[in-house]
Amino acid sequence: MADPDSEWGDYVLLRPWDEKKFLASLRKAEETPMSSLNPDGNRAVLLCSTTDPYQVIKHPDPARAKELRAHAEFVIRRSLELIREFSSINVRILTRSPLAKRDFDLFKSLGKRLLFGMSLPTLNNNLARIYEPKAPAPSQRLATLQAAAAAGIPVYVALAPTPAEVGEADLRATLTEVKKLMPLTVFHEPINIRAENVERIEQHAKLLGVTLNTAVFASKEAWRDYSVAQLKLVERVAGEVGLSQQLHLWPDKALGSQAAFKKQRDPAAYRAWLETGWSRISEWPA
């Protein structure tokens, strides 16, 4: 690729599989004492933090595309099988892809050691097409979560990152559907994008005839004000639909800056509110 940022979503770097190295890494993880781990991690491996584990691999040569897809599928499945058989480590899946359904049988075999989650910042398919043009539609993600919950797989939802255009009505519709899934946790984080990406997203939106609320990214102060308001709004709506206990806010560290505290009427209460999100240990199946 010539420009990794602008071409994001058009490429994927597939690692070669080395089972010996994977097992060595797994043994090292298994032997890591709890005192060396973040309690909020619930002693779990996350698939995946930067790259979706379930995605379509494209290649101009159909035969090569098939081969690469088979390799990607094998790496994920084999990883989960080895974690299940040779460790007591938990697994947290995070994806946007309905392709995860092909491994539901494997998820179930891990029982309460596995949590399955999807990013669902909005149920507005048109809005999602602007911010996540190459990702499956929110309606498809919701259907996948519903199928997982129906199969008895413990689920969570990442209401993140919510676009600036998402208001109370949108949040209420999304959280009402999420409530039906009986999720263990609902994470929330307002969108925070880099300046060069704002322009790129705005240009894409114009092609679709949509005007975005990019004013929230005009300055650090504007973004902080927006983020606090959005977190508070989600907190209120979640309470009204019955998800207060499950909601885990992810306030950005920038919201704890001196400039942010100066704007608060009650800095002590504001700090306590931030600390609640920062220090919370998210749920895991009992």
DRENPA-3360 file (N, C-alpha, C; in nm, 2 decimals, always signed):
BEGIN
1 = MADPDSEW = +0.08/-0.12/+0.00/+0.00/+0.00/+0.00/+0.09/+0.12/+0.00 ~ +0.04/+0.23/-0.06/+0.11/+0.35/-0.07/+0.08/+0.44/+0.05 ~ -0.04/+0.44/+0.09/-0.08/+0.53/+0.21/-0.17/+0.44/+0.30 ~ -0.11/+0.38/+0.41/-0.19/+0.30/+0.49/-0.31/+0.36/+0.55 ~ -0.31/+0.49/+0.58/-0.43/+0.56/+0.64/-0.54/+0.56/+0.54 ~ -0.52/+0.62/+0.42/-0.62/+0.64/+0.32/-0.67/+0.50/+0.26 ~ -0.59/+0.40/+0.27/-0.62/+0.27/+0.21/-0.67/+0.18/+0.32 ~ -0.69/+0.23/+0.44/-0.74/+0.14/+0.55/-0.87/+0.08/+0.51;
9 = GDYVLLRP = -0.87/-0.05/+0.53/-0.99/-0.13/+0.49/-0.97/-0.20/+0.35 ~ -0.87/-0.16/+0.28/-0.84/-0.22/+0.15/-0.74/-0.33/+0.16 ~ -0.67/-0.34/+0.27/-0.56/-0.44/+0.28/-0.57/-0.51/+0.42 ~ -0.51/-0.62/+0.43/-0.49/-0.69/+0.56/-0.36/-0.76/+0.55 ~ -0.28/-0.76/+0.66/-0.16/-0.83/+0.67/-0.18/-0.96/+0.74 ~ -0.17/-1.07/+0.67/-0.19/-1.20/+0.73/-0.06/-1.26/+0.79 ~ -0.06/-1.30/+0.91/+0.06/-1.36/+0.97/+0.07/-1.51/+0.93 ~ +0.19/-1.56/+0.91/+0.20/-1.70/+0.89/+0.18/-1.77/+1.03;
17 = WDEKKFLA = +0.13/-1.90/+1.02/+0.10/-1.97/+1.14/+0.22/-2.05/+1.19 ~ +0.25/-2.04/+1.32/+0.36/-2.11/+1.38/+0.30/-2.17/+1.51 ~ +0.26/-2.29/+1.51/+0.19/-2.35/+1.62/+0.28/-2.36/+1.74 ~ +0.41/-2.39/+1.72/+0.50/-2.41/+1.83/+0.52/-2.27/+1.90 ~ +0.53/-2.16/+1.83/+0.55/-2.03/+1.89/+0.42/-1.99/+1.96 ~ +0.31/-2.03/+1.90/+0.18/-1.99/+1.96/+0.16/-2.06/+2.10 ~ +0.20/-2.19/+2.10/+0.19/-2.26/+2.23/+0.28/-2.21/+2.33 ~ +0.40/-2.17/+2.29/+0.50/-2.11/+2.38/+0.44/-1.98/+2.44;
25 = SLRKAEET = +0.38/-1.90/+2.35/+0.32/-1.77/+2.40/+0.21/-1.80/+2.49 ~ +0.13/-1.91/+2.46/+0.02/-1.94/+2.55/+0.06/-1.99/+2.68 ~ +0.17/-2.06/+2.69/+0.22/-2.11/+2.82/+0.27/-1.99/+2.90 ~ +0.33/-1.90/+2.84/+0.38/-1.78/+2.91/+0.27/-1.70/+2.96 ~ +0.16/-1.68/+2.88/+0.04/-1.61/+2.93/-0.02/-1.69/+3.05 ~ -0.03/-1.82/+3.04/-0.09/-1.90/+3.14/-0.02/-1.88/+3.27 ~ +0.11/-1.87/+3.27/+0.19/-1.86/+3.39/+0.20/-1.72/+3.44 ~ +0.15/-1.62/+3.37/+0.16/-1.48/+3.42/+0.07/-1.46/+3.54;
33 = PMSSLNPD = +0.12/-1.42/+3.65/+0.04/-1.40/+3.78/-0.06/-1.29/+3.76 ~ -0.17/-1.31/+3.83/-0.28/-1.21/+3.83/-0.23/-1.07/+3.87 ~ -0.13/-1.07/+3.96/-0.08/-0.94/+4.01/-0.01/-0.86/+3.90 ~ +0.02/-0.92/+3.79/+0.08/-0.85/+3.68/-0.02/-0.81/+3.57 ~ -0.14/-0.84/+3.59/-0.25/-0.82/+3.49/-0.34/-0.71/+3.54 ~ -0.40/-0.64/+3.44/-0.50/-0.54/+3.47/-0.63/-0.62/+3.51 ~ -0.69/-0.59/+3.63/-0.81/-0.67/+3.67/-0.92/-0.66/+3.57 ~ -0.93/-0.54/+3.50/-1.04/-0.52/+3.41/-1.03/-0.61/+3.29;
41 = GNRAVLLC = -0.91/-0.67/+3.26/-0.90/-0.76/+3.15/-0.96/-0.90/+3.17 ~ -1.00/-0.93/+3.30/-1.06/-1.06/+3.33/-0.98/-1.17/+3.28 ~ -0.85/-1.16/+3.28/-0.75/-1.26/+3.24/-0.79/-1.32/+3.10 ~ -0.82/-1.23/+3.01/-0.87/-1.27/+2.88/-0.78/-1.23/+2.77 ~ -0.78/-1.31/+2.66/-0.71/-1.28/+2.54/-0.82/-1.20/+2.45 ~ -0.79/-1.09/+2.39/-0.88/-1.02/+2.31/-0.85/-1.04/+2.16 ~ -0.96/-1.09/+2.09/-0.95/-1.11/+1.95/-1.05/-1.02/+1.89 ~ -1.01/-0.91/+1.83/-0.87/-0.85/+1.83/-0.88/-0.70/+1.86;
49 = STTDPYQV = -0.77/-0.65/+1.90/-0.77/-0.51/+1.94/-0.76/-0.41/+1.83 ~ -0.69/-0.45/+1.72/-0.67/-0.35/+1.61/-0.72/-0.40/+1.48 ~ -0.74/-0.53/+1.46/-0.78/-0.58/+1.33/-0.90/-0.68/+1.36 ~ -1.01/-0.66/+1.28/-1.12/-0.75/+1.30/-1.08/-0.89/+1.27 ~ -1.11/-0.99/+1.36/-1.07/-1.12/+1.34/-1.16/-1.19/+1.23 ~ -1.27/-1.13/+1.20/-1.36/-1.19/+1.10/-1.39/-1.09/+0.99 ~ -1.32/-1.11/+0.88/-1.33/-1.02/+0.77/-1.31/-1.09/+0.64 ~ -1.36/-1.03/+0.53/-1.35/-1.08/+0.40/-1.21/-1.05/+0.34;
57 = IKHPDPAR = -1.14/-1.15/+0.30/-1.00/-1.13/+0.24/-1.02/-1.12/+0.09 ~ -0.98/-1.01/+0.03/-0.99/-0.99/-0.11/-0.86/-1.00/-0.18 ~ -0.87/-1.05/-0.31/-0.75/-1.06/-0.39/-0.79/-1.07/-0.54 ~ -0.72/-1.01/-0.63/-0.76/-1.02/-0.77/-0.77/-1.16/-0.83 ~ -0.69/-1.25/-0.77/-0.69/-1.39/-0.82/-0.78/-1.47/-0.73 ~ -0.89/-1.52/-0.78/-0.99/-1.59/-0.70/-0.94/-1.71/-0.63 ~ -0.84/-1.78/-0.69/-0.78/-1.89/-0.62/-0.70/-1.85/-0.50 ~ -0.63/-1.74/-0.52/-0.54/-1.69/-0.41/-0.63/-1.63/-0.30;
65 = AKELRAHA = -0.74/-1.57/-0.34/-0.84/-1.51/-0.24/-0.89/-1.62/-0.15 ~ -0.93/-1.73/-0.22/-0.98/-1.85/-0.14/-0.88/-1.91/-0.05 ~ -0.76/-1.91/-0.09/-0.65/-1.97/-0.01/-0.62/-1.88/+0.11 ~ -0.62/-1.74/+0.09/-0.60/-1.65/+0.20/-0.71/-1.65/+0.30 ~ -0.83/-1.66/+0.25/-0.95/-1.66/+0.34/-0.94/-1.79/+0.43 ~ -0.91/-1.90/+0.37/-0.90/-2.03/+0.44/-0.79/-2.02/+0.55 ~ -0.68/-1.95/+0.52/-0.57/-1.93/+0.62/-0.62/-1.84/+0.73 ~ -0.69/-1.73/+0.70/-0.73/-1.65/+0.81/-0.83/-1.72/+0.90;
73 = EFVIRRSL = -0.92/-1.80/+0.84/-1.02/-1.87/+0.92/-0.95/-1.97/+1.01 ~ -0.85/-2.04/+0.95/-0.77/-2.14/+1.03/-0.70/-2.08/+1.15 ~ -0.64/-1.97/+1.13/-0.56/-1.90/+1.23/-0.65/-1.87/+1.35 ~ -0.77/-1.82/+1.33/-0.86/-1.78/+1.44/-0.91/-1.91/+1.51 ~ -0.96/-2.00/+1.43/-1.02/-2.13/+1.48/-0.92/-2.21/+1.56 ~ -0.80/-2.22/+1.50/-0.69/-2.30/+1.57/-0.65/-2.23/+1.70 ~ -0.64/-2.10/+1.70/-0.60/-2.02/+1.82/-0.70/-2.05/+1.93 ~ -0.83/-2.05/+1.90/-0.93/-2.07/+2.00/-0.93/-2.21/+2.05;
81 = ELIREFSS = -0.90/-2.31/+1.96/-0.90/-2.45/+2.00/-0.78/-2.47/+2.10 ~ -0.67/-2.41/+2.07/-0.55/-2.43/+2.15/-0.57/-2.36/+2.29 ~ -0.63/-2.24/+2.29/-0.66/-2.17/+2.41/-0.75/-2.26/+2.50 ~ -0.85/-2.32/+2.44/-0.94/-2.40/+2.51/-0.88/-2.53/+2.57 ~ -0.79/-2.59/+2.49/-0.73/-2.72/+2.53/-0.61/-2.71/+2.62 ~ -0.53/-2.60/+2.60/-0.40/-2.60/+2.67/-0.39/-2.48/+2.77 ~ -0.50/-2.42/+2.80/-0.49/-2.31/+2.90/-0.62/-2.29/+2.98 ~ -0.62/-2.21/+3.08/-0.74/-2.17/+3.15/-0.78/-2.02/+3.12;
89 = INVRILTR = -0.71/-1.97/+3.02/-0.73/-1.82/+2.99/-0.87/-1.80/+2.93 ~ -0.93/-1.69/+2.96/-1.05/-1.65/+2.90/-1.03/-1.58/+2.76 ~ -1.14/-1.57/+2.69/-1.14/-1.51/+2.55/-1.25/-1.41/+2.54 ~ -1.21/-1.29/+2.49/-1.31/-1.19/+2.45/-1.30/-1.16/+2.30 ~ -1.41/-1.18/+2.23/-1.42/-1.16/+2.09/-1.48/-1.02/+2.07 ~ -1.42/-0.94/+1.98/-1.48/-0.81/+1.94/-1.47/-0.80/+1.79 ~ -1.59/-0.79/+1.72/-1.59/-0.79/+1.58/-1.71/-0.70/+1.53 ~ -1.71/-0.67/+1.40/-1.82/-0.61/+1.34/-1.88/-0.70/+1.24;
97 = SPLAKRDF = -1.83/-0.82/+1.23/-1.87/-0.91/+1.11/-1.96/-1.03/+1.15 ~ -2.07/-1.04/+1.07/-2.15/-1.16/+1.09/-2.08/-1.29/+1.06 ~ -1.96/-1.29/+0.99/-1.88/-1.41/+0.97/-1.85/-1.48/+1.10 ~ -1.86/-1.42/+1.21/-1.83/-1.48/+1.34/-1.92/-1.60/+1.36 ~ -2.04/-1.60/+1.30/-2.14/-1.70/+1.32/-2.08/-1.84/+1.29 ~ -1.98/-1.85/+1.20/-1.93/-1.98/+1.16/-1.85/-2.04/+1.27 ~ -1.82/-1.97/+1.38/-1.74/-2.02/+1.49/-1.83/-2.03/+1.62 ~ -1.96/-2.01/+1.60/-2.04/-2.02/+1.72/-2.03/-2.15/+1.80;
105 = DLFKSLGK = -2.01/-2.26/+1.72/-2.00/-2.39/+1.79/-1.87/-2.39/+1.88 ~ -1.77/-2.33/+1.83/-1.64/-2.32/+1.91/-1.66/-2.23/+2.03 ~ -1.73/-2.12/+2.01/-1.75/-2.02/+2.12/-1.83/-2.10/+2.23 ~ -1.93/-2.17/+2.19/-2.01/-2.24/+2.29/-1.93/-2.35/+2.37 ~ -1.83/-2.41/+2.30/-1.75/-2.51/+2.37/-1.66/-2.45/+2.48 ~ -1.63/-2.32/+2.47/-1.55/-2.25/+2.57/-1.64/-2.21/+2.69 ~ -1.77/-2.22/+2.68/-1.86/-2.19/+2.79/-1.85/-2.05/+2.84 ~ -1.84/-2.04/+2.97/-1.83/-1.91/+3.04/-1.69/-1.85/+3.03;
113 = RLLFGMSL = -1.60/-1.91/+2.96/-1.46/-1.86/+2.94/-1.46/-1.76/+2.83 ~ -1.57/-1.75/+2.75/-1.57/-1.66/+2.63/-1.68/-1.56/+2.64 ~ -1.65/-1.44/+2.60/-1.75/-1.33/+2.58/-1.75/-1.29/+2.44 ~ -1.86/-1.28/+2.37/-1.87/-1.24/+2.23/-1.93/-1.10/+2.23 ~ -1.87/-1.01/+2.16/-1.92/-0.87/+2.15/-1.90/-0.81/+2.01 ~ -1.99/-0.71/+1.98/-1.98/-0.64/+1.85/-1.99/-0.49/+1.88 ~ -1.93/-0.42/+1.79/-1.94/-0.27/+1.79/-2.07/-0.23/+1.73 ~ -2.15/-0.16/+1.80/-2.28/-0.12/+1.76/-2.31/+0.02/+1.80;
121 = PTLNNNLA = -2.24/+0.12/+1.74/-2.26/+0.26/+1.79/-2.39/+0.33/+1.75 ~ -2.46/+0.27/+1.65/-2.59/+0.32/+1.60/-2.66/+0.21/+1.52 ~ -2.79/+0.22/+1.51/-2.87/+0.13/+1.43/-2.90/+0.20/+1.30 ~ -2.85/+0.32/+1.27/-2.87/+0.39/+1.15/-2.77/+0.35/+1.04 ~ -2.82/+0.26/+0.95/-2.73/+0.21/+0.85/-2.67/+0.32/+0.76 ~ -2.75/+0.42/+0.73/-2.70/+0.53/+0.64/-2.59/+0.60/+0.71 ~ -2.60/+0.63/+0.84/-2.50/+0.70/+0.91/-2.37/+0.61/+0.92 ~ -2.39/+0.49/+0.95/-2.28/+0.39/+0.96/-2.20/+0.38/+0.83;
129 = RIYEPKAP = -2.27/+0.40/+0.72/-2.20/+0.39/+0.59/-2.10/+0.50/+0.57 ~ -2.12/+0.61/+0.64/-2.03/+0.73/+0.63/-1.91/+0.70/+0.71 ~ -1.93/+0.66/+0.84/-1.82/+0.65/+0.93/-1.75/+0.51/+0.91 ~ -1.82/+0.41/+0.87/-1.76/+0.28/+0.86/-1.80/+0.22/+0.72 ~ -1.76/+0.28/+0.61/-1.81/+0.25/+0.48/-1.78/+0.10/+0.44 ~ -1.68/+0.04/+0.50/-1.64/-0.09/+0.45/-1.68/-0.20/+0.56 ~ -1.76/-0.16/+0.66/-1.80/-0.26/+0.76/-1.94/-0.30/+0.74 ~ -1.98/-0.42/+0.79/-2.12/-0.47/+0.78/-2.21/-0.37/+0.84;
137 = APSQRLAT = -2.33/-0.36/+0.79/-2.43/-0.27/+0.84/-2.47/-0.30/+0.98 ~ -2.51/-0.20/+1.06/-2.55/-0.22/+1.20/-2.66/-0.33/+1.21 ~ -2.75/-0.33/+1.12/-2.87/-0.42/+1.12/-2.81/-0.57/+1.12 ~ -2.71/-0.59/+1.04/-2.65/-0.72/+1.03/-2.58/-0.76/+1.16 ~ -2.51/-0.66/+1.22/-2.45/-0.68/+1.35/-2.55/-0.72/+1.46 ~ -2.66/-0.64/+1.46/-2.76/-0.67/+1.57/-2.81/-0.81/+1.55 ~ -2.84/-0.85/+1.42/-2.89/-0.99/+1.40/-2.79/-1.09/+1.45 ~ -2.66/-1.06/+1.43/-2.56/-1.16/+1.47/-2.55/-1.17/+1.63;
145 = LQAAAAAG = -2.57/-1.05/+1.69/-2.57/-1.05/+1.84/-2.70/-1.13/+1.89 ~ -2.81/-1.11/+1.82/-2.93/-1.18/+1.86/-2.91/-1.33/+1.84 ~ -2.84/-1.37/+1.74/-2.82/-1.52/+1.71/-2.73/-1.57/+1.82 ~ -2.63/-1.49/+1.86/-2.54/-1.54/+1.96/-2.61/-1.56/+2.10 ~ -2.69/-1.46/+2.13/-2.76/-1.46/+2.26/-2.86/-1.58/+2.26 ~ -2.92/-1.60/+2.14/-3.02/-1.72/+2.13/-2.95/-1.85/+2.14 ~ -2.82/-1.85/+2.11/-2.74/-1.98/+2.11/-2.68/-2.00/+2.25 ~ -2.71/-1.90/+2.34/-2.66/-1.92/+2.48/-2.51/-1.87/+2.50;
153 = IPVYVALA = -2.46/-1.79/+2.40/-2.33/-1.74/+2.41/-2.33/-1.61/+2.49 ~ -2.26/-1.59/+2.60/-2.26/-1.46/+2.67/-2.21/-1.35/+2.58 ~ -2.29/-1.24/+2.58/-2.26/-1.13/+2.49/-2.24/-1.00/+2.56 ~ -2.16/-0.91/+2.49/-2.15/-0.77/+2.54/-2.16/-0.68/+2.41 ~ -2.18/-0.55/+2.43/-2.19/-0.46/+2.32/-2.10/-0.34/+2.34 ~ -2.03/-0.30/+2.23/-1.95/-0.18/+2.24/-2.03/-0.07/+2.16 ~ -2.10/+0.01/+2.24/-2.17/+0.13/+2.18/-2.06/+0.24/+2.16 ~ -1.97/+0.20/+2.06/-1.85/+0.28/+2.05/-1.79/+0.26/+1.91;
161 = PTPAEVGE = -1.73/+0.37/+1.86/-1.75/+0.51/+1.90/-1.88/+0.57/+1.84 ~ -1.96/+0.63/+1.93/-2.08/+0.69/+1.87/-2.05/+0.82/+1.80 ~ -2.10/+0.83/+1.67/-2.08/+0.95/+1.59/-2.14/+1.07/+1.66 ~ -2.09/+1.19/+1.62/-2.15/+1.32/+1.68/-2.29/+1.34/+1.64 ~ -2.34/+1.28/+1.53/-2.47/+1.29/+1.48/-2.58/+1.21/+1.56 ~ -2.53/+1.12/+1.65/-2.62/+1.03/+1.72/-2.67/+1.11/+1.84 ~ -2.81/+1.13/+1.84/-2.88/+1.20/+1.94/-2.96/+1.11/+2.03 ~ -3.05/+1.17/+2.11/-3.12/+1.09/+2.21/-3.21/+0.98/+2.14;
169 = ADLRATLT = -3.28/+1.02/+2.04/-3.37/+0.92/+1.98/-3.30/+0.80/+1.92 ~ -3.18/+0.83/+1.86/-3.10/+0.72/+1.80/-3.05/+0.63/+1.92 ~ -3.00/+0.70/+2.02/-2.94/+0.62/+2.14/-3.05/+0.53/+2.20 ~ -3.17/+0.59/+2.22/-3.28/+0.52/+2.28/-3.32/+0.40/+2.20 ~ -3.32/+0.41/+2.07/-3.36/+0.30/+1.98/-3.25/+0.19/+1.99 ~ -3.12/+0.23/+1.99/-3.02/+0.13/+1.99/-3.01/+0.06/+2.13 ~ -3.02/+0.14/+2.24/-3.01/+0.08/+2.37/-3.14/-0.01/+2.40 ~ -3.25/+0.02/+2.34/-3.37/-0.06/+2.36/-3.35/-0.20/+2.30;
177 = EVKKLMPL = -3.29/-0.20/+2.18/-3.26/-0.33/+2.12/-3.15/-0.40/+2.19 ~ -3.05/-0.33/+2.24/-2.94/-0.39/+2.31/-2.99/-0.46/+2.44 ~ -3.08/-0.39/+2.51/-3.14/-0.44/+2.63/-3.20/-0.58/+2.62 ~ -3.26/-0.61/+2.50/-3.32/-0.74/+2.47/-3.22/-0.85/+2.47 ~ -3.09/-0.82/+2.44/-2.99/-0.92/+2.43/-2.94/-0.97/+2.57 ~ -2.98/-0.90/+2.68/-2.93/-0.92/+2.81/-2.78/-0.93/+2.82 ~ -2.71/-0.82/+2.77/-2.57/-0.82/+2.77/-2.50/-0.81/+2.90 ~ -2.39/-0.86/+2.92/-2.32/-0.85/+3.05/-2.27/-0.71/+3.07;
185 = TVFHEPIN = -2.22/-0.65/+2.96/-2.17/-0.51/+2.97/-2.20/-0.44/+2.84 ~ -2.22/-0.31/+2.85/-2.24/-0.22/+2.74/-2.14/-0.11/+2.75 ~ -2.03/-0.11/+2.67/-1.93/-0.01/+2.68/-1.97/+0.11/+2.59 ~ -1.93/+0.23/+2.64/-1.96/+0.35/+2.55/-1.85/+0.44/+2.55 ~ -1.82/+0.49/+2.43/-1.71/+0.59/+2.41/-1.76/+0.68/+2.29 ~ -1.75/+0.81/+2.31/-1.78/+0.91/+2.20/-1.67/+0.90/+2.10 ~ -1.70/+0.94/+1.97/-1.60/+0.93/+1.87/-1.50/+1.04/+1.89 ~ -1.37/+1.00/+1.86/-1.26/+1.09/+1.87/-1.17/+1.06/+1.75;
193 = IRAENVER = -1.18/+1.14/+1.64/-1.10/+1.11/+1.52/-1.00/+1.22/+1.50 ~ -0.89/+1.18/+1.43/-0.78/+1.27/+1.40/-0.82/+1.37/+1.29 ~ -0.76/+1.49/+1.29/-0.80/+1.60/+1.20/-0.80/+1.56/+1.06 ~ -0.70/+1.48/+1.01/-0.70/+1.44/+0.87/-0.81/+1.35/+0.83 ~ -0.86/+1.27/+0.93/-0.97/+1.18/+0.91/-1.10/+1.26/+0.90 ~ -1.11/+1.37/+0.98/-1.24/+1.45/+0.97/-1.26/+1.50/+0.83 ~ -1.16/+1.55/+0.77/-1.18/+1.60/+0.63/-1.21/+1.48/+0.53 ~ -1.15/+1.37/+0.55/-1.18/+1.25/+0.47/-1.32/+1.20/+0.48;
201 = IEQHAKLL = -1.37/+1.20/+0.61/-1.51/+1.15/+0.63/-1.61/+1.25/+0.58 ~ -1.58/+1.38/+0.60/-1.67/+1.49/+0.56/-1.68/+1.48/+0.40 ~ -1.57/+1.46/+0.33/-1.58/+1.45/+0.19/-1.66/+1.33/+0.14 ~ -1.65/+1.22/+0.21/-1.72/+1.10/+0.18/-1.87/+1.13/+0.20 ~ -1.90/+1.20/+0.31/-2.04/+1.23/+0.35/-2.10/+1.32/+0.24 ~ -2.03/+1.42/+0.19/-2.08/+1.51/+0.08/-2.12/+1.43/-0.04 ~ -2.04/+1.33/-0.08/-2.07/+1.24/-0.19/-2.20/+1.17/-0.18 ~ -2.24/+1.15/-0.05/-2.37/+1.08/-0.02/-2.48/+1.18/+0.01;
209 = GVTLNTAV = -2.45/+1.31/+0.00/-2.55/+1.42/+0.02/-2.58/+1.44/+0.17 ~ -2.48/+1.41/+0.26/-2.51/+1.42/+0.40/-2.41/+1.53/+0.46 ~ -2.46/+1.61/+0.55/-2.38/+1.71/+0.62/-2.35/+1.66/+0.76 ~ -2.23/+1.66/+0.80/-2.19/+1.60/+0.93/-2.17/+1.71/+1.03 ~ -2.18/+1.68/+1.16/-2.15/+1.77/+1.27/-2.00/+1.77/+1.30 ~ -1.92/+1.82/+1.21/-1.78/+1.82/+1.23/-1.73/+1.94/+1.32 ~ -1.82/+2.02/+1.36/-1.79/+2.14/+1.45/-1.73/+2.09/+1.58 ~ -1.77/+1.97/+1.62/-1.72/+1.91/+1.75/-1.58/+1.88/+1.75;
217 = FASKEAWR = -1.52/+1.87/+1.63/-1.38/+1.85/+1.62/-1.29/+1.97/+1.59 ~ -1.36/+2.09/+1.59/-1.29/+2.21/+1.56/-1.18/+2.25/+1.66 ~ -1.19/+2.21/+1.78/-1.09/+2.24/+1.88/-1.10/+2.14/+1.99 ~ -0.99/+2.13/+2.07/-0.99/+2.04/+2.19/-1.11/+2.07/+2.28 ~ -1.13/+2.20/+2.30/-1.24/+2.24/+2.39/-1.38/+2.19/+2.34 ~ -1.40/+2.21/+2.21/-1.53/+2.17/+2.15/-1.54/+2.02/+2.16 ~ -1.44/+1.95/+2.14/-1.45/+1.80/+2.15/-1.47/+1.76/+2.29 ~ -1.41/+1.82/+2.39/-1.43/+1.78/+2.53/-1.57/+1.81/+2.57;
225 = DYSVAQLK = -1.62/+1.92/+2.53/-1.76/+1.96/+2.57/-1.86/+1.85/+2.51 ~ -1.84/+1.82/+2.38/-1.92/+1.72/+2.31/-1.91/+1.59/+2.38 ~ -1.79/+1.54/+2.42/-1.77/+1.41/+2.48/-1.84/+1.40/+2.61 ~ -1.82/+1.50/+2.69/-1.89/+1.50/+2.83/-2.04/+1.49/+2.81 ~ -2.09/+1.57/+2.72/-2.24/+1.58/+2.70/-2.29/+1.44/+2.65 ~ -2.21/+1.38/+2.56/-2.25/+1.25/+2.50/-2.25/+1.14/+2.60 ~ -2.14/+1.14/+2.68/-2.13/+1.04/+2.79/-2.25/+1.05/+2.89 ~ -2.28/+1.18/+2.93/-2.39/+1.20/+3.02/-2.53/+1.16/+2.96;
233 = LVERVAGE = -2.54/+1.19/+2.83/-2.66/+1.15/+2.76/-2.68/+1.00/+2.76 ~ -2.58/+0.93/+2.72/-2.59/+0.79/+2.72/-2.62/+0.73/+2.86 ~ -2.55/+0.79/+2.96/-2.58/+0.75/+3.09/-2.72/+0.76/+3.13 ~ -2.78/+0.87/+3.10/-2.92/+0.90/+3.13/-3.02/+0.80/+3.05 ~ -3.00/+0.79/+2.92/-3.08/+0.71/+2.84/-3.07/+0.56/+2.88 ~ -2.95/+0.52/+2.91/-2.93/+0.38/+2.96/-3.01/+0.35/+3.08 ~ -3.01/+0.45/+3.17/-3.08/+0.43/+3.30/-3.23/+0.42/+3.27 ~ -3.28/+0.50/+3.17/-3.42/+0.50/+3.14/-3.47/+0.37/+3.08;
241 = VGLSQQLH = -3.38/+0.30/+3.01/-3.42/+0.18/+2.94/-3.38/+0.05/+3.02 ~ -3.32/+0.08/+3.14/-3.29/-0.03/+3.23/-3.15/-0.10/+3.21 ~ -3.05/-0.02/+3.16/-2.92/-0.07/+3.14/-2.81/+0.00/+3.23 ~ -2.85/+0.06/+3.33/-2.76/+0.13/+3.42/-2.65/+0.04/+3.47 ~ -2.69/-0.08/+3.52/-2.59/-0.17/+3.58/-2.49/-0.22/+3.48 ~ -2.54/-0.23/+3.35/-2.45/-0.29/+3.25/-2.36/-0.19/+3.18 ~ -2.40/-0.06/+3.19/-2.33/+0.05/+3.12/-2.19/+0.07/+3.18 ~ -2.09/+0.07/+3.10/-1.95/+0.10/+3.14/-1.90/+0.21/+3.05;
249 = LWPDKALG = -1.89/+0.33/+3.10/-1.84/+0.44/+3.03/-1.69/+0.44/+3.01 ~ -1.65/+0.48/+2.89/-1.50/+0.49/+2.87/-1.46/+0.64/+2.85 ~ -1.45/+0.72/+2.95/-1.41/+0.86/+2.93/-1.27/+0.86/+2.88 ~ -1.24/+0.94/+2.78/-1.11/+0.96/+2.73/-1.02/+1.03/+2.84 ~ -0.89/+1.00/+2.85/-0.81/+1.06/+2.95/-0.80/+1.21/+2.94 ~ -0.82/+1.26/+2.81/-0.82/+1.40/+2.79/-0.93/+1.48/+2.87 ~ -1.03/+1.40/+2.91/-1.14/+1.47/+2.99/-1.10/+1.49/+3.13 ~ -0.98/+1.44/+3.17/-0.93/+1.47/+3.30/-0.82/+1.57/+3.30;
257 = SQAAFKKQ = -0.81/+1.65/+3.20/-0.71/+1.76/+3.19/-0.75/+1.88/+3.28 ~ -0.66/+1.96/+3.31/-0.69/+2.08/+3.39/-0.79/+2.17/+3.32 ~ -0.78/+2.18/+3.19/-0.87/+2.27/+3.11/-1.02/+2.21/+3.13 ~ -1.03/+2.08/+3.13/-1.16/+2.02/+3.15/-1.22/+2.05/+3.29 ~ -1.13/+2.04/+3.39/-1.18/+2.06/+3.53/-1.22/+2.20/+3.55 ~ -1.16/+2.30/+3.48/-1.19/+2.44/+3.50/-1.33/+2.47/+3.46 ~ -1.39/+2.39/+3.37/-1.52/+2.42/+3.32/-1.63/+2.36/+3.40 ~ -1.59/+2.28/+3.51/-1.69/+2.21/+3.59/-1.74/+2.30/+3.71;
265 = RDPAAYRA = -1.87/+2.30/+3.73/-1.92/+2.37/+3.85/-1.87/+2.30/+3.98 ~ -1.87/+2.16/+3.97/-1.83/+2.08/+4.09/-1.71/+1.99/+4.05 ~ -1.59/+2.04/+4.05/-1.48/+1.95/+4.01/-1.46/+1.82/+4.08 ~ -1.49/+1.82/+4.21/-1.48/+1.70/+4.29/-1.58/+1.59/+4.24 ~ -1.70/+1.63/+4.21/-1.81/+1.54/+4.16/-1.77/+1.49/+4.02 ~ -1.71/+1.58/+3.94/-1.67/+1.55/+3.80/-1.56/+1.45/+3.81 ~ -1.46/+1.47/+3.90/-1.35/+1.37/+3.91/-1.40/+1.23/+3.95 ~ -1.50/+1.23/+4.05/-1.55/+1.10/+4.09/-1.63/+1.03/+3.98;
273 = WLETGWSR = -1.69/+1.11/+3.90/-1.77/+1.05/+3.78/-1.67/+0.99/+3.68 ~ -1.56/+1.06/+3.65/-1.46/+1.01/+3.56/-1.39/+0.88/+3.62 ~ -1.36/+0.88/+3.75/-1.30/+0.77/+3.81/-1.38/+0.65/+3.81 ~ -1.51/+0.67/+3.81/-1.60/+0.55/+3.81/-1.59/+0.47/+3.68 ~ -1.57/+0.54/+3.57/-1.55/+0.47/+3.44/-1.41/+0.42/+3.43 ~ -1.31/+0.49/+3.47/-1.17/+0.45/+3.46/-1.14/+0.33/+3.55 ~ -1.20/+0.32/+3.66/-1.17/+0.22/+3.76/-1.26/+0.10/+3.76 ~ -1.37/+0.10/+3.68/-1.46/-0.01/+3.69/-1.40/-0.13/+3.63;
281 = ISEWPA = -1.43/-0.24/+3.69/-1.39/-0.38/+3.64/-1.52/-0.43/+3.57 ~ -1.51/-0.45/+3.44/-1.62/-0.50/+3.36/-1.66/-0.65/+3.40 ~ -1.78/-0.68/+3.37/-1.84/-0.81/+3.41/-1.78/-0.92/+3.33 ~ -1.79/-1.04/+3.39/-1.76/-1.17/+3.32/-1.86/-1.27/+3.37 ~ -1.89/-1.37/+3.28/-1.99/-1.47/+3.33/-1.95/-1.53/+3.46 ~ -2.04/-1.55/+3.55/-2.01/-1.60/+3.68/-1.96/-1.74/+3.67;
% end
